[in-house]
Amino acid sequence: MHTYEARTFDLPVLDGISEKSVEEHLGLYTGYVKNFNAIAAKLIEYAADTEKNAHALSELIRRKSFEFDGMRLHEYYFEQFEGGPTPLTAGSALERQLKKEYHEYFKEYFAAIGGIRGPGWAILYWDAAAKEFQTGFVGEQHQGLFAALPIVLALDVWEHAFLLDYGAQGKGKYVDAFFKNLNWSVVEKRFDEAAA
C-alpha cells in the first residue's frame, strides 16, 4: 500500500493572507494526508472480515474520497502561490480561451462561484472533448467534482481559508487577496498541459 506524504510548498509572504492563516491551513492539509493514510490502512484491515466490519467499512469508504480530495485540492491550491504573484500572460493560450468564454468577466464570475454559501471549492476545469472550460462549486471537497476533467484553477472557500484574517463575513476580501497572490504562470502551465 502506498503511503502519501504531505508536500512542502515554497510560499512567499502573501499579501492579505497572513502567515498564521497559511500555517494553520497547511496544518489542515497535513491532516488530510494523515487521515487518508489511516483510512486506507484500516480498510485493508477490515477487509479481512467484511461481514463483521460492514458498518465501519461503509463509513470509511465514504470518508476516503473526502480526505483524498482534501489532500489533492490543497496541493493544487498552495502550488498556485509558489514563486510569488505573476500576472496572466497577455496573449497566452489561457488568456485567449478565458476571453473567448468569459469575455472580460472571468474573475468576477469565478469569485461569484466562490461566494456560494457553504464550505467548498470554486474550480475551473478544462474539458478537452468540448474544448471549453467547465466551472463548478465542489461542496466540501468531494461533492460535485467533474469526473476526469483536469483542474486548472482551485480556490478554497472553506471558512478556514479566510476566517482568521477576515472574519465570518470576509469571504469576498479573501477572494480578492487570493487573486492578488496568484501565480498565473502555474495556472497557464496546467492549462497548456490539459489542452495539449
N, C-alpha and C positions, 0 to 999 in steps of 0.2 A: 504494500500500500504506500502510495506517495504521501509524504508529509510536506505540507505547504509551509513556507516561511514568509514572515512579514518582510516586505520590501522596505528599503530605506530610500528616501527621496531627498534630493539636493534642493531644498526650498530656500528661496531668498526671504528676507523680511517682506511681508505682504502689506500693501497699503490698504488699510481699512479692515483687515482681518488680523487680529492680534496674535502674537506669538503664543500666548496662553491658550487661545482658542485652537490654534493649529496643533499645539502639544496635546490638548485634550482629544482633538479629533483623530490624531494619529494613534493615540491610545485606544480609541474605539475601533479603529481599523485593525490594530493588532489583536483585539478581542475577537473580531470576526474570523481571523486566521486561526486563532487558537480554538475557537468553538467549532469551526468546520472540521479541523483535525480530530477533535474529541468525538464529534458525531460520527465521522467516518470510521473511527476505531470501534465505537460502540455498535455500529451496525454490523460489523463483521462478527463481533462477539455474540450479538443477539441472533444472528442468522443461524447459529448452531441449534436453536430451538424456536422456530418461527411461531409455532402454536402457543407456546408458553409466553413468548415475548411479543405477541401480536400488537398489543396496545402501545407498548414502548416503541416498537419498530415503526408503526404508522406515524406516531408523533415525531420521531427523529427524522423520518423521511420528509415530513412536511417542513421541518426546520432546516433541513440540509440546504435547500436552494436559497433560503433566506440568508444563511451565513455565507454561502459561497458567493452569492451576488453582492452581499455587503463587502466582502473582501475584494472582488474584482472591480466593482464600480468605484470604490475608493482608490484603487490603483489608477484607474482612468482619471479620476478627479485630481489626485495630487500630482501626477506627472504633468498635468496641464499648467502647473505653476513653475516647474523646473526651468531654470535658465532665465527667469525673470520675464516681465511682460514684454511682448512684442506685438506690433500691430498686424492686422491681417494684410498680407502682401497684395498690393494693388495689382490687378490683372491676373492673379493666381487662379488656378482651376477652381479652388474653393470659393473665392470671391465671385467669380463669374456665375457659378451654379447657385450660390446664395442669392445673388441679384436676380437671376433668372426666375427663381421660385418665390422669393420674398421681397423683391424689389429693394427698397432701402430700409425695410422694416424687420429684418431678421431679429435683431437684439430685442426689440420691443415685443415681438411675437414670442420669442423664447423666454423672455422674462415673465410674460403672462402665463406661460405654461408652468414656470417655476413658482408663480404666485398662487397656484391652485391650493386650496386648503387641504391640510393633512400632510403627514410625513411622506417623503418620497424623493423622486429624482426627475428633473427635466432632461430628456435625452434626445439628441439628434443622431439619426441613423442614416446610412446610405443603403438604398435598395438598388443593387446593380441590375436586377432584372427589369425594373421600371425606369432605371436611370434617373431617379429622383430621390430627394430626401424624404424621410418619414420622421416626424417628431411625436413624442408622447410623454405622458406623465406615468412614471412607474410608481405605483402605490407601494409604500415601504421600499422594498427593493427587489421584489420577486413577483409582483402582480402587474401585468400589463407590458412586460418586455416584448419586443417584436422579435420573434424567433428567427434566429440565424442571420439577422442583419447586423453588420459591424457598427460599432459605436464610434461616432466621430467626435461628439462633444457630450460631456456628462456634468450636470450641475446638481450638486447635493442640496436639497432644500428641506432636509430634516431640521428640526429645531436646534439640534446640537451644532449645526454649522453656523448659526447666527445668534443664538440666544445670549451667549456670553458678551458679545460685542454690541448687540443692537436691541436686546430685549425681545419680548414676545411679539411685538408689532413691527419689528425691524427687518422683515424678510426682504423688502424692496431695496433698502440701503445695502444689505448684504449682497444681493444680486448685482447691484451696481459695482460693489467692490470686487466681486468675482470677475466681472468683465474687465475691470481696470487692471487686474493682475494676470489676466490670461495670456499665456504664451501661444499666440495663434499659429506659430510655426509647428507646434506639436499637433494641433488640430489639422493643419494643412497636410502634414505628413500622413496622418490617419486617413484623411480623405483621399489623398493620392494613392495610397495602398489599396483602399477599398474600391476605388473607381478603376484601378488598373485592369 
